[in-house]
Amino acid sequence: MWAAQILMAVIGLSAGMVVAGGLFSFISGLGVISDFADRTHTGEHIMLYEDSVALGGILGNIFFIYHIAIPYGAWIVPVFGLFGGIFVGCWSMALAEILDVFPIFVRRVKLLRGIKYVILGVALGKGIGAFVFFFNRF
């Protein structure tokens, strides 16, 4: 009985590590981390960026699984949400850049002027949609 439980724990932990490793390598492969380092001119700290992403994933899972209470959470959650939103936005833009979504879209609809308004509209739509989604949850 206990051997089956230990085996299930090892299999579950191993599968979780494989999935998390795949996600972090996907984030690195998209170039999000190196793009952050390039734009902020802090390329010498690239290992710190990668460690921070991995640590954030690990701590996020630990807090989620064990329901650890965070002191002053009401003040920290909006800050975390802001930084998390920025990261996810950069991640989605990096994916769109890799797939050449915007150049193909601009060519197909023959958009000559106003590209900045399209990008601003996408960003505002995502922000307003997230606000409405989270506002309606309470």
PASEBA-1860 file (N, C-alpha, C; in nm, 3 decimals):
! residues 138
1> MWAAQILM> 0.083/-0.119/0.000/0.000/0.000/0.000/0.087/0.126/0.000 ~ 0.183/0.132/0.092/0.267/0.252/0.099/0.362/0.260/-0.019 ~ 0.400/0.145/-0.076/0.489/0.145/-0.193/0.417/0.206/-0.313 ~ 0.288/0.178/-0.326/0.211/0.236/-0.436/0.199/0.388/-0.419 ~ 0.183/0.433/-0.296/0.174/0.578/-0.270/0.306/0.648/-0.302 ~ 0.416/0.585/-0.264/0.547/0.643/-0.293/0.571/0.646/-0.443 ~ 0.534/0.538/-0.512/0.549/0.533/-0.658/0.466/0.642/-0.725 ~ 0.343/0.660/-0.681/0.257/0.765/-0.738/0.315/0.904/-0.712
9> AVIGLSAG> 0.371/0.926/-0.594/0.433/1.054/-0.563/0.553/1.081/-0.652 ~ 0.635/0.979/-0.673/0.754/0.995/-0.759/0.710/1.022/-0.903 ~ 0.611/0.950/-0.952/0.563/0.970/-1.089/0.503/1.110/-1.104 ~ 0.422/1.152/-1.008/0.362/1.285/-1.014/0.465/1.395/-1.009 ~ 0.562/1.382/-0.920/0.668/1.482/-0.910/0.751/1.487/-1.037 ~ 0.783/1.372/-1.092/0.862/1.367/-1.215/0.786/1.430/-1.332 ~ 0.658/1.398/-1.344/0.579/1.455/-1.452/0.568/1.607/-1.438 ~ 0.551/1.654/-1.315/0.545/1.798/-1.293/0.675/1.868/-1.328
17> MVVAGGLF> 0.786/1.804/-1.295/0.916/1.863/-1.329/0.937/1.868/-1.480 ~ 0.894/1.765/-1.550/0.909/1.763/-1.695/0.825/1.873/-1.760 ~ 0.701/1.887/-1.715/0.613/1.991/-1.771/0.667/2.129/-1.740 ~ 0.710/2.152/-1.617/0.765/2.283/-1.579/0.893/2.312/-1.656 ~ 0.978/2.213/-1.672/1.101/2.232/-1.751/1.070/2.266/-1.895 ~ 0.969/2.202/-1.951/0.927/2.233/-2.088/0.875/2.375/-2.101 ~ 0.796/2.417/-2.002/0.743/2.554/-2.006/0.855/2.656/-1.994 ~ 0.947/2.635/-1.902/1.056/2.731/-1.884/1.148/2.733/-2.005
25> SFISGLGV> 1.170/2.618/-2.067/1.252/2.619/-2.188/1.179/2.685/-2.303 ~ 1.046/2.675/-2.307/0.967/2.744/-2.409/0.978/2.895/-2.391 ~ 0.969/2.940/-2.265/0.983/3.083/-2.236/1.121/3.131/-2.278 ~ 1.223/3.054/-2.244/1.360/3.092/-2.283/1.378/3.086/-2.433 ~ 1.319/2.985/-2.497/1.331/2.970/-2.641/1.264/3.082/-2.718 ~ 1.155/3.135/-2.663/1.090/3.249/-2.729/1.176/3.374/-2.722 ~ 1.269/3.377/-2.631/1.357/3.493/-2.620/1.304/3.601/-2.530 ~ 1.205/3.568/-2.446/1.149/3.670/-2.357/1.254/3.719/-2.258
33> ISDFADRT> 1.326/3.625/-2.198/1.424/3.662/-2.096/1.539/3.739/-2.158 ~ 1.590/3.691/-2.269/1.701/3.762/-2.334/1.656/3.898/-2.387 ~ 1.529/3.908/-2.428/1.477/4.037/-2.474/1.469/4.136/-2.359 ~ 1.426/4.090/-2.240/1.427/4.176/-2.122/1.567/4.227/-2.093 ~ 1.663/4.135/-2.095/1.802/4.172/-2.066/1.857/4.268/-2.172 ~ 1.818/4.247/-2.298/1.866/4.334/-2.404/1.808/4.474/-2.393 ~ 1.681/4.482/-2.364/1.615/4.614/-2.357/1.658/4.695/-2.235 ~ 1.695/4.625/-2.128/1.737/4.696/-2.006/1.889/4.707/-1.994
41> HTGEHIML> 1.960/4.655/-2.094/2.107/4.661/-2.096/2.168/4.595/-1.971 ~ 2.109/4.484/-1.930/2.159/4.409/-1.814/2.188/4.265/-1.852 ~ 2.254/4.247/-1.965/2.283/4.113/-2.014/2.374/4.032/-1.923 ~ 2.453/4.101/-1.840/2.542/4.028/-1.750/2.466/3.956/-1.639 ~ 2.338/3.989/-1.622/2.257/3.927/-1.517/2.156/3.827/-1.574 ~ 2.185/3.769/-1.689/2.090/3.679/-1.754/2.061/3.555/-1.669 ~ 2.161/3.506/-1.598/2.139/3.390/-1.511/2.044/3.425/-1.396 ~ 2.052/3.548/-1.347/1.960/3.593/-1.243/1.817/3.597/-1.296
49> YEDSVALG> 1.800/3.645/-1.419/1.667/3.645/-1.480/1.612/3.503/-1.490 ~ 1.692/3.412/-1.540/1.645/3.274/-1.556/1.615/3.209/-1.422 ~ 1.700/3.234/-1.323/1.674/3.179/-1.189/1.546/3.239/-1.130 ~ 1.522/3.366/-1.155/1.402/3.431/-1.103/1.276/3.373/-1.165 ~ 1.279/3.344/-1.294/1.163/3.283/-1.359/1.137/3.145/-1.301 ~ 1.242/3.066/-1.288/1.226/2.931/-1.231/1.177/2.937/-1.086 ~ 1.236/3.027/-1.006/1.195/3.040/-0.866/1.050/3.088/-0.855 ~ 1.011/3.178/-0.943/0.872/3.224/-0.943/0.775/3.111/-0.972
57> GILGNIFF> 0.809/3.025/-1.067/0.723/2.910/-1.096/0.717/2.813/-0.980 ~ 0.831/2.788/-0.918/0.836/2.695/-0.804/0.756/2.750/-0.686 ~ 0.782/2.875/-0.650/0.710/2.934/-0.536/0.561/2.948/-0.564 ~ 0.526/2.982/-0.687/0.384/2.992/-0.722/0.313/2.860/-0.704 ~ 0.377/2.751/-0.744/0.317/2.619/-0.725/0.307/2.583/-0.578 ~ 0.410/2.613/-0.501/0.407/2.582/-0.358/0.295/2.659/-0.289 ~ 0.282/2.789/-0.319/0.176/2.868/-0.257/0.038/2.818/-0.299 ~ 0.027/2.775/-0.426/-0.102/2.728/-0.476/-0.140/2.594/-0.414
65> IYHIAIPY> -0.046/2.502/-0.406/-0.076/2.368/-0.356/-0.101/2.366/-0.206 ~ -0.018/2.436/-0.130/-0.027/2.429/0.016/-0.107/2.543/0.078 ~ -0.162/2.630/-0.003/-0.246/2.741/0.046/-0.175/2.820/0.155 ~ -0.053/2.859/0.128/0.025/2.937/0.224/-0.026/3.079/0.228 ~ -0.055/3.127/0.346/-0.103/3.265/0.361/0.015/3.361/0.350 ~ -0.005/3.466/0.275/0.099/3.566/0.256/0.061/3.689/0.337 ~ 0.148/3.733/0.429/0.113/3.853/0.505/0.104/3.974/0.413 ~ 0.009/4.060/0.442/-0.019/4.179/0.361/-0.050/4.142/0.218
73> GAWIVPVF> -0.118/4.029/0.199/-0.150/3.980/0.066/-0.237/4.074/-0.014 ~ -0.324/4.148/0.054/-0.411/4.241/-0.018/-0.332/4.352/-0.087 ~ -0.215/4.382/-0.036/-0.130/4.485/-0.100/-0.035/4.422/-0.201 ~ 0.003/4.298/-0.180/0.099/4.233/-0.268/0.034/4.179/-0.394 ~ -0.091/4.132/-0.386/-0.157/4.071/-0.501/-0.170/4.167/-0.619 ~ -0.210/4.293/-0.601/-0.216/4.381/-0.718/-0.079/4.405/-0.782 ~ 0.024/4.414/-0.701/0.159/4.432/-0.756/0.200/4.307/-0.834 ~ 0.173/4.189/-0.776/0.201/4.064/-0.846/0.121/4.056/-0.975
81> GLFGGIFV> -0.004/4.096/-0.970/-0.087/4.094/-1.091/-0.033/4.185/-1.199 ~ 0.015/4.302/-1.160/0.074/4.394/-1.257/0.198/4.334/-1.323 ~ 0.290/4.284/-1.240/0.412/4.225/-1.295/0.383/4.099/-1.374 ~ 0.289/4.018/-1.324/0.251/3.897/-1.398/0.188/3.931/-1.532 ~ 0.105/4.034/-1.534/0.044/4.078/-1.660/0.146/4.131/-1.759 ~ 0.243/4.206/-1.709/0.350/4.255/-1.796/0.427/4.138/-1.854 ~ 0.458/4.039/-1.771/0.534/3.924/-1.818/0.456/3.845/-1.922 ~ 0.328/3.819/-1.895/0.247/3.743/-1.990/0.228/3.822/-2.119
89> GCWSMALA> 0.213/3.954/-2.108/0.202/4.036/-2.228/0.328/4.031/-2.312 ~ 0.443/4.038/-2.248/0.570/4.027/-2.321/0.585/3.888/-2.381 ~ 0.539/3.788/-2.310/0.546/3.651/-2.359/0.459/3.635/-2.484 ~ 0.337/3.686/-2.480/0.249/3.673/-2.596/0.300/3.755/-2.714 ~ 0.357/3.871/-2.686/0.414/3.951/-2.795/0.536/3.883/-2.855 ~ 0.616/3.816/-2.773/0.731/3.743/-2.826/0.684/3.628/-2.913 ~ 0.578/3.560/-2.872/0.524/3.451/-2.953/0.468/3.504/-3.084 ~ 0.398/3.617/-3.077/0.346/3.678/-3.199/0.458/3.723/-3.291
97> EILDVFPI> 0.567/3.772/-3.232/0.681/3.815/-3.312/0.749/3.697/-3.379 ~ 0.761/3.587/-3.307/0.822/3.467/-3.363/0.738/3.415/-3.481 ~ 0.609/3.417/-3.465/0.520/3.366/-3.569/0.491/3.469/-3.678 ~ 0.547/3.588/-3.667/0.526/3.696/-3.765/0.378/3.729/-3.783 ~ 0.305/3.734/-3.672/0.162/3.761/-3.679/0.135/3.902/-3.729 ~ 0.202/4.000/-3.673/0.172/4.138/-3.709/0.212/4.173/-3.853 ~ 0.332/4.135/-3.900/0.361/4.167/-4.040/0.266/4.100/-4.139 ~ 0.227/3.976/-4.113/0.133/3.907/-4.202/-0.003/3.975/-4.197
105> FVRRVKLL> -0.049/4.011/-4.076/-0.178/4.079/-4.062/-0.178/4.213/-4.135 ~ -0.071/4.290/-4.119/-0.062/4.421/-4.183/-0.064/4.407/-4.335 ~ 0.006/4.307/-4.387/0.007/4.284/-4.532/-0.128/4.239/-4.583 ~ -0.195/4.153/-4.509/-0.324/4.098/-4.556/-0.433/4.204/-4.560 ~ -0.439/4.289/-4.460/-0.546/4.390/-4.458/-0.502/4.521/-4.522 ~ -0.378/4.522/-4.573/-0.323/4.641/-4.640/-0.332/4.765/-4.551 ~ -0.289/4.746/-4.427/-0.290/4.854/-4.329/-0.163/4.937/-4.346 ~ -0.178/5.059/-4.391/-0.062/5.143/-4.416/-0.033/5.238/-4.301
113> RGIKYVIL> -0.138/5.291/-4.243/-0.120/5.382/-4.130/-0.204/5.333/-4.012 ~ -0.164/5.370/-3.894/-0.242/5.336/-3.775/-0.205/5.206/-3.708 ~ -0.088/5.153/-3.739/-0.045/5.027/-3.676/-0.035/5.046/-3.524 ~ 0.012/5.164/-3.483/0.026/5.186/-3.339/-0.110/5.184/-3.270 ~ -0.216/5.225/-3.341/-0.349/5.222/-3.281/-0.403/5.079/-3.272 ~ -0.366/4.995/-3.366/-0.406/4.854/-3.360/-0.341/4.787/-3.239 ~ -0.211/4.812/-3.222/-0.140/4.753/-3.108/-0.194/4.808/-2.977 ~ -0.221/4.938/-2.973/-0.280/4.997/-2.852/-0.418/4.938/-2.824
121> GVALGKGI> -0.497/4.915/-2.930/-0.628/4.854/-2.913/-0.620/4.713/-2.858 ~ -0.523/4.636/-2.906/-0.503/4.500/-2.854/-0.466/4.504/-2.707 ~ -0.376/4.595/-2.671/-0.333/4.605/-2.531/-0.447/4.651/-2.442 ~ -0.521/4.753/-2.485/-0.634/4.801/-2.403/-0.744/4.696/-2.393 ~ -0.770/4.626/-2.502/-0.871/4.521/-2.500/-0.835/4.410/-2.404 ~ -0.708/4.372/-2.405/-0.661/4.268/-2.312/-0.673/4.316/-2.168 ~ -0.633/4.440/-2.143/-0.640/4.495/-2.008/-0.783/4.507/-1.958 ~ -0.871/4.560/-2.041/-1.011/4.577/-2.001/-1.078/4.441/-1.984
129> GAFVFFFN> -1.046/4.347/-2.074/-1.102/4.212/-2.061/-1.058/4.145/-1.932 ~ -0.932/4.160/-1.896/-0.884/4.101/-1.770/-0.950/4.168/-1.651 ~ -0.967/4.301/-1.657/-1.032/4.372/-1.547/-1.175/4.325/-1.529 ~ -1.249/4.313/-1.639/-1.389/4.268/-1.631/-1.395/4.124/-1.579 ~ -1.305/4.040/-1.626/-1.304/3.901/-1.582/-1.281/3.892/-1.431 ~ -1.180/3.961/-1.381/-1.149/3.952/-1.239/-1.247/4.031/-1.154 ~ -1.305/4.136/-1.207/-1.403/4.214/-1.131/-1.531/4.133/-1.111 ~ -1.570/4.056/-1.210/-1.693/3.976/-1.200/-1.677/3.852/-1.114
137> RF> -1.556/3.818/-1.077/-1.534/3.700/-0.992/-1.571/3.726/-0.847 ~ -1.576/3.850/-0.805/-1.602/3.880/-0.665/-1.745/3.907/-0.640
END
